[in-house]
Amino acid sequence: ASALLKTQTMGIEIDGGLSFDAFRVNFIGTFLNGKITSAPKAPKTVGNKIWRQPSVQLRLAPSYDFQLNKSITALIYGSIRYVGARWNDRSNLYQLDPFTIIDLGVEVSTSSGLTFNLSSDNLNNSHGLTEGDPRNPITKNGRPILGRSIRFSIGVNF
């Protein structure tokens, strides 16, 4: 039987953006302090951090929009995401490592409605787990972040 838990999380989220002509940068930061406050069936866990909840998550996303010629525009964009360490289980026995992911892309649009997009997710091929194995929380078995991927697409707006 699973333990009935009560938890409390205090935190702050910062969300902002700046624009300078065609350059834009957005930032999101989440800072959390979550704890188990009551666990009648597992009293040793009271005071432990909430599992799978990182204390810090950050995202920085710059972009630059420009005109190539009278009928073609382009957008270069990217993001850097950081997910801090977090516990895999309520007993706080095994900690999942932090990871950083870098994404990058370019989109080219024509006045005739064609759009070309080339993007890469996890360009740095970072390794990490988003969550561990709930059946055996002290193993390094879990749900991984996806590895590097590159996509090319063509769209038509009509």
C-alpha positions in Angstrom: 0.0 0.0 0.0 1.2 3.5 -0.8 1.8 6.0 1.9 -0.6 9.0 2.1 1.5 12.1 2.1 1.0 15.8 2.6 3.5 18.2 1.0 4.2 21.9 0.8 6.2 23.8 -1.8 7.3 27.4 -1.5 8.8 29.0 -4.5 9.1 31.7 -7.0 9.0 31.9 -10.8 10.6 34.7 -12.7 9.5 35.3 -16.3 10.8 38.1 -18.5 11.8 39.2 -21.9 13.8 41.9 -23.6 13.6 43.1 -27.2 16.2 45.2 -29.1 14.9 45.8 -32.6 15.0 42.3 -34.2 16.7 40.6 -31.3 14.6 39.1 -28.4 15.6 37.1 -25.4 13.2 35.4 -22.9 14.1 34.1 -19.5 12.2 31.8 -17.2 13.5 30.7 -13.8 11.7 28.5 -11.3 13.0 28.1 -7.8 11.3 25.7 -5.5 11.6 24.3 -1.9 9.2 21.4 -1.5 9.1 19.1 1.5 7.0 16.3 2.8 5.1 17.7 5.8 3.1 14.6 6.9 3.3 10.9 6.2 1.5 8.8 8.8 2.5 5.5 7.1 6.1 6.6 6.4 7.1 9.0 9.2 10.8 8.9 8.4 10.1 10.8 5.2 8.7 13.9 6.9 11.1 16.8 6.1 12.4 15.1 3.0 12.4 16.9 -0.4 9.5 16.1 -2.8 10.7 13.6 -5.3 11.2 14.5 -9.0 10.9 18.2 -8.2 14.1 20.1 -8.9 15.0 23.1 -6.8 16.0 25.0 -9.9 14.8 25.1 -13.5 16.1 27.8 -15.9 15.4 28.6 -19.6 17.1 31.2 -21.7 15.7 31.6 -25.2 17.2 34.2 -27.6 15.9 34.8 -31.2 16.8 37.1 -34.0 14.3 38.0 -36.8 15.6 39.6 -40.0 14.8 40.3 -43.7 16.9 38.5 -46.3 15.3 40.4 -49.2 12.0 41.9 -50.1 10.2 38.6 -50.1 12.1 36.4 -47.6 12.3 36.7 -43.8 14.4 34.5 -41.5 14.3 33.7 -37.8 17.2 32.2 -35.8 16.2 30.9 -32.4 17.5 28.8 -29.6 17.2 27.9 -26.0 19.3 26.7 -23.2 17.4 24.7 -20.5 18.8 23.6 -17.1 17.0 21.2 -14.8 18.6 20.9 -11.4 19.2 17.8 -9.3 16.1 16.2 -7.8 15.4 13.1 -5.7 14.0 10.0 -7.3 12.1 8.8 -4.3 10.3 10.0 -1.2 13.0 8.6 1.0 15.6 10.8 -0.7 17.9 7.8 -1.3 18.8 8.3 -4.9 19.4 11.7 -6.6 18.8 12.3 -10.3 21.6 14.3 -11.9 21.0 17.8 -13.3 21.2 18.3 -17.0 21.4 21.1 -19.6 19.8 21.0 -23.1 20.7 23.3 -26.0 18.2 23.7 -28.8 18.8 25.7 -32.0 16.9 26.4 -35.2 16.4 28.6 -38.2 13.1 29.3 -40.0 12.9 30.9 -43.5 9.6 32.2 -44.8 8.7 33.5 -48.2 6.0 36.0 -49.1 4.4 33.2 -51.3 3.6 31.2 -48.1 6.4 28.7 -48.1 8.2 28.1 -44.8 11.4 26.1 -44.3 12.5 25.1 -40.9 15.7 23.4 -39.7 16.0 22.7 -36.0 18.0 20.6 -33.6 16.8 19.5 -30.2 19.4 18.6 -27.5 22.2 19.8 -29.8 24.8 19.0 -27.0 23.4 15.5 -26.7 23.0 15.8 -23.0 22.2 12.7 -20.9 19.8 12.7 -18.0 16.7 11.2 -16.5 13.4 13.0 -16.1 12.3 10.5 -13.5 13.6 7.3 -12.1 12.1 3.8 -11.8 9.1 3.9 -9.4 9.4 0.1 -8.8 13.0 0.3 -7.8 13.9 3.9 -6.9 17.6 3.3 -6.1 18.5 2.1 -9.6 19.8 4.2 -12.5 16.8 3.0 -14.5 14.2 5.5 -15.6 12.8 7.8 -18.3 15.7 9.4 -20.2 15.6 12.8 -22.0 15.7 12.3 -25.7 19.1 12.4 -27.5 20.1 14.9 -30.2 17.7 15.2 -33.0 17.6 17.2 -36.2 14.5 18.0 -38.2 13.8 19.7 -41.5 10.3 20.7 -42.5 8.6 22.5 -45.3 5.2 24.2 -44.7 2.8 26.0 -46.9 0.5 28.8 -45.6 -2.6 29.5 -47.7 
